Amino acid sequence: MRPWRGVMNLDDLAKRIRAAREKRHLKQTDLASALQVSPQAVSKWERGENAPDIALLVPLARLLAVSVDALLGAYAEDRDVFEATVLAAGAQDAREKSETLSPRDFAAWANGVCAQMTEAVLAHGGVPVKYMGPGILAFFSGTDHARRAAEALLGAKRVAAAPIKGAAAEGLIYFGPIGHPDYAQPDVMGEPVTIALAAMDWAAANTKSGLVTAVAAKGGGAVGDRRLGTRRRVKFDRVIHEAVLREIRV
């Protein structure tokens, strides 16, 4: 099915999608996971064999940090700030492992933990951004992004070979290259990142599961789910707004 042929040039659309994806250092599988479509569908978009469904244009544009008009070729306009849920997760016993294992063995252990957490993120349509020792930073956008991030934390908790701590924080994020132009790497920035990293350590010390959802007190409510515990307002250092935290019950 080629619903847009005759309306616009699919080859040009394919080039714009691929160029925007590569600019943000995303894989086709990242787009597929974030948009909840098959990798084959994304591949067809980039080969000019088909076009995204109209319902996917807005989330696709947000993920690629361009406007819908730019995606469709009307004009070029970057849009690199959007609503998302940031996931920060790591191994609770990382310090102990680093002190008892050799550097090589610790790296092997950390790689194993990161692989397990990454699979949990991908299984729920998240986009891995970077690793922090035996820990991961990722984001979820599109439909039900907060719920999917919480599910990913639960998934990581179930499969990881180490006790996991983690937080999923909602809000506006910047996603794009950071650093010297010759060495820049894609990264996420914004208050949800700071809150997620702080809430992850808070969860390890203050909850049974070691997992929480979070949102700045000025923002909307955290994901609604009966598995979530009572709301707690917490003020973290280096974060302007209080955060509303809820434990994710295992």
Buried (B, 14 or more C-beta within 10 A) or exposed (E): EEEBEEEEEBEEBBBBBBEBBEBBBBBBBBBBBBBBBEBEBBBBBBEBBBBBEEEBBBBBBBBBBBBBEBBBEEEEEEBBBBBBBBBBBBBBBBEEBBEEBEEEEBBEBBEBBBEBBBBBBBBBBBBBBEBBBBBBBBBBBBEBBBBBBBBBBBBBBEBBEBEBBBBBBBBEBBBBBBEEEEEEEBBBBBBBBBBBBBBBBBBBEBBEBBBBBBBBEEBEEBBEBEEBBEBBEBEBEEBEBBBBBBBBBE
